[in-house]
Amino acid sequence: AQKITQTQPGMFVQEKEAVTLDCTYDTSDQSYGLFWYKQPSSGEMIFLIYQGSYDEQNATEGRYSLNFQKARKSANLVISASQLGDSAMYFCAMREYSGYSTLTFGKGTMLLVSP
Amino acid sequence: GAVVSQHPSRVICKSGTSVKIECRSLDFQATTMFWYRQFPKKSLMLMATSNEGSKATYEQGVEKDKFLINHASLTLSTLTVTSAHPEDSSFYICSARAPDSPGQFFGPGTRLTVL
């Protein structure tokens, strides 16, 4: 079974609008971390935001916020006031802290921001 | 902080040759580094986990004799694609786990084209 599910292969948004990228996860661990990365066409993976499973507050980093709903096992990324430079592939990832832990990635969502 | 470099950024080689890709953590020591492979418009696929001073741990289906990994120091891991073939053409990305950080920091990637 997939551990990270991103159901939106592509999303379109107009500049200055907000957009939500969906991510659901599957784990039986109590301790885990959720991450969002941005990958522009250059290929580099840019870390955006992190949410720990025990964090009670939703993480925020500038225009990025993570809507963490633990009971629903969802960790959606919200980008406020979209900019043209936000056009990129976005990956949700999870790291389970028990045992052999590494990042597991979702399939990604391609975001296109139009003027 | 937490910068990871990768060299070369792009390489074109003939079928049958070997190619070495270097991954360096520039401002921190990384006991664990990871190597990923990414096909166009696909997610990152973990190939192996590289541990300083010990053998790499390969994911299922990854040929360890084909993809040689060496983690000789706390700041350097290398991936050697031996006897490369056109099907090995891909985008290879390394990442490193920084101390006291829950996530991983990624290098800029290496685009390998085997003719």
Chai-1 contact restraints between the chains, C-beta under 6 A:
chainA,res_idxA,chainB,res_idxB,connection_type,confidence,min_distance_angstrom,max_distance_angstrom,comment,restraint_id
A,G33,B,P102,contact,1.0,0.0,6.0,A-B,restraint_1
A,F35,B,G103,contact,1.0,0.0,6.0,A-B,restraint_2
A,G43,B,F91,contact,1.0,0.0,6.0,A-B,restraint_3
A,G43,B,G109,contact,1.0,0.0,6.0,A-B,restraint_4
A,E44,B,P108,contact,1.0,0.0,6.0,A-B,restraint_5
A,M45,B,F106,contact,1.0,0.0,6.0,A-B,restraint_6
A,Y50,B,G103,contact,1.0,0.0,6.0,A-B,restraint_7
A,L103,B,Q104,contact,1.0,0.0,6.0,A-B,restraint_8
A,F105,B,S43,contact,1.0,0.0,6.0,A-B,restraint_9
A,F105,B,L44,contact,1.0,0.0,6.0,A-B,restraint_10
A,K107,B,S43,contact,1.0,0.0,6.0,A-B,restraint_11
A,G108,B,S43,contact,1.0,0.0,6.0,A-B,restraint_12
